[in-house]
Amino acid sequence: MSRYRPPSPPKSAYITEEGAQRLLAELKYLWKEKRPAVTETVREAAAQGDRSENAEYQYGKRQLREIDRRVRYLEKRLEACTVVDRFPSDQSRVFFGAWVTLEDEEGDTKEYRIVGPDELDHHASYISIDSPVARALLKKQEGEDVVIRRAEGEKVYYIEAVVYRNVAV
């Protein structure tokens, strides 16, 4: 049994303005606040003597590695991403950043916003532009039916509304 894992497919390089601001805020917090605090903790633990049996020192070093890894990821990701800060000219169709209200066959409605893959943990109704649901919705317009293939089978949704609005950060 090998440890080889095939590389994950590349993420879309789009991000909303709000998402970019959140990632920048996280980067700033990690670099300016958290890393100096952890560095000071490691420095104090190192001054206590034997580092091989010092749990605070070892835990602090592990935290520094995790912080550095996240900082490198955020820097590379923000550099690679394209910030989508304008709405499309045709706002009747579903594109990146749209809020889409869907109604299923039972009459239940759900609202989703199509965002970049780095923004999913910020809101429960955000879906990635790379997801099958978002791919099925792209370029559709209000009043159209959309067939989404799921593990349980196909499901038909009706697009009730397509809205573009800014979100307060």
C-alpha positions as CSV (number, residue, x, y, z in Angstrom):
1,M,0.0,0.0,0.0
2,S,1.5,3.3,-1.0
3,R,1.1,6.7,0.4
4,Y,0.7,8.3,-3.0
5,R,-2.3,10.6,-3.3
6,P,-3.1,12.1,-6.7
7,P,-3.0,15.9,-6.6
8,S,-6.3,17.6,-6.0
9,P,-7.8,19.4,-8.9
10,P,-6.8,23.1,-9.0
11,K,-9.2,25.5,-7.3
12,S,-10.8,28.3,-9.3
13,A,-8.8,31.5,-8.9
14,Y,-11.8,33.7,-8.2
15,I,-12.7,35.4,-4.9
16,T,-15.2,38.0,-3.9
17,E,-14.0,41.3,-2.5
18,E,-15.4,40.4,0.9
19,G,-13.6,37.0,0.8
20,A,-10.3,38.7,-0.1
21,Q,-10.7,41.1,2.8
22,R,-11.3,38.2,5.2
23,L,-8.2,36.4,4.0
24,L,-6.1,39.5,4.2
25,A,-7.4,40.1,7.8
26,E,-6.5,36.5,8.7
27,L,-3.0,36.9,7.2
28,K,-2.5,40.2,9.1
29,Y,-3.7,38.7,12.4
30,L,-1.5,35.6,12.0
31,W,1.6,37.6,11.1
32,K,1.3,40.7,13.3
33,E,-0.4,39.3,16.4
34,K,-0.5,35.5,16.8
35,R,3.0,34.7,15.5
36,P,4.8,37.3,17.8
37,A,2.8,36.0,20.8
38,V,3.7,32.4,20.1
39,T,7.3,33.3,19.4
40,E,7.5,35.0,22.8
41,T,6.0,31.9,24.5
42,V,8.6,29.7,22.8
43,R,11.4,32.1,23.8
44,E,10.2,31.9,27.5
45,A,9.9,28.1,27.3
46,A,13.4,27.8,25.8
47,A,14.9,29.8,28.6
48,Q,13.7,27.2,31.1
49,G,16.4,24.8,30.2
50,D,16.1,21.2,28.7
51,R,14.2,21.6,25.5
52,S,13.8,17.9,24.8
53,E,11.5,17.4,27.7
54,N,9.8,20.8,27.6
55,A,6.2,20.3,26.4
56,E,5.5,24.1,26.2
57,Y,8.6,24.5,23.9
58,Q,7.6,21.6,21.7
59,Y,4.0,22.7,21.4
60,G,5.0,26.3,20.7
61,K,7.4,25.2,17.9
62,R,4.5,23.1,16.4
63,Q,2.2,26.1,16.6
64,L,4.8,28.3,14.8
65,R,5.1,25.7,12.0
66,E,1.3,25.7,11.6
67,I,1.1,29.4,11.6
68,D,4.0,29.7,9.0
69,R,2.3,27.1,6.8
70,R,-1.0,29.0,6.9
71,V,0.8,32.3,6.2
72,R,2.6,30.9,3.2
73,Y,-0.7,29.4,1.9
74,L,-2.6,32.7,2.3
75,E,0.2,34.7,0.6
76,K,0.3,32.4,-2.4
77,R,-3.5,32.1,-2.7
78,L,-4.1,35.8,-2.5
79,E,-1.4,36.4,-5.1
80,A,-3.0,33.8,-7.4
81,C,-6.6,34.9,-7.0
82,T,-8.6,37.3,-9.1
83,V,-10.8,39.6,-7.0
84,V,-14.2,40.0,-8.6
85,D,-15.3,43.3,-7.4
86,R,-17.9,44.2,-10.0
87,F,-21.2,42.8,-11.0
88,P,-21.8,41.4,-14.5
89,S,-23.4,43.6,-17.1
90,D,-26.2,41.0,-17.6
91,Q,-27.6,40.6,-14.0
92,S,-30.5,38.4,-15.1
93,R,-28.1,35.4,-15.5
94,V,-26.3,33.5,-12.8
95,F,-22.6,34.3,-12.6
96,F,-19.9,34.4,-9.9
97,G,-21.1,36.3,-6.8
98,A,-24.8,35.8,-7.5
99,W,-27.4,35.1,-4.9
100,V,-29.7,32.4,-6.3
101,T,-33.0,31.4,-4.8
102,L,-34.0,27.9,-5.8
103,E,-37.3,26.1,-5.3
104,D,-37.5,22.3,-5.4
105,E,-40.4,20.1,-6.4
106,E,-41.9,20.1,-2.9
107,G,-42.0,23.9,-2.7
108,D,-39.0,24.3,-0.4
109,T,-36.8,27.3,-1.1
110,K,-33.1,27.7,-0.5
111,E,-30.8,30.6,-1.2
112,Y,-27.2,30.1,-2.3
113,R,-24.4,32.5,-3.2
114,I,-21.8,31.4,-5.7
115,V,-18.3,32.2,-4.3
116,G,-14.7,31.1,-4.6
117,P,-13.5,27.9,-2.9
118,D,-11.6,29.9,-0.2
119,E,-14.8,31.5,1.1
120,L,-17.0,28.5,2.0
121,D,-16.5,28.5,5.7
122,H,-17.7,32.1,6.2
123,H,-21.4,31.5,5.5
124,A,-23.7,28.4,5.5
125,S,-25.4,29.3,2.2
126,Y,-22.2,29.8,0.2
127,I,-21.4,27.3,-2.5
128,S,-18.1,27.0,-4.4
129,I,-18.1,27.9,-8.1
130,D,-16.4,24.5,-8.5
131,S,-19.3,22.6,-7.1
132,P,-21.7,20.6,-9.3
133,V,-24.6,22.7,-8.1
134,A,-22.9,26.0,-9.1
135,R,-21.8,24.5,-12.4
136,A,-25.3,23.6,-13.2
137,L,-26.6,27.1,-12.3
138,L,-24.0,29.1,-14.2
139,K,-25.5,31.2,-17.1
140,K,-29.0,30.2,-16.3
141,Q,-31.6,32.9,-15.6
142,E,-34.6,33.5,-13.5
143,G,-37.6,31.3,-14.4
144,E,-35.5,28.4,-15.7
145,D,-35.5,24.8,-14.4
146,V,-32.1,23.3,-13.5
147,V,-31.4,19.5,-13.2
148,I,-28.8,18.7,-10.6
149,R,-27.4,15.2,-10.5
150,R,-26.9,13.9,-6.9
151,A,-25.9,10.6,-5.4
152,E,-29.6,9.9,-4.7
153,G,-30.5,10.7,-8.3
154,E,-31.5,13.7,-10.2
155,K,-33.4,16.6,-8.7
156,V,-35.1,19.5,-10.5
157,Y,-35.0,23.0,-9.1
158,Y,-36.7,26.1,-10.3
159,I,-34.7,29.4,-10.2
160,E,-37.0,31.9,-8.4
161,A,-34.5,34.8,-8.3
162,V,-31.1,35.9,-9.3
163,V,-29.8,38.9,-7.3
164,Y,-26.4,40.6,-7.0
165,R,-25.8,42.4,-3.8
166,N,-22.9,43.4,-1.6
167,V,-22.3,41.8,1.7
168,A,-21.2,43.8,4.7
169,V,-17.8,42.5,5.9
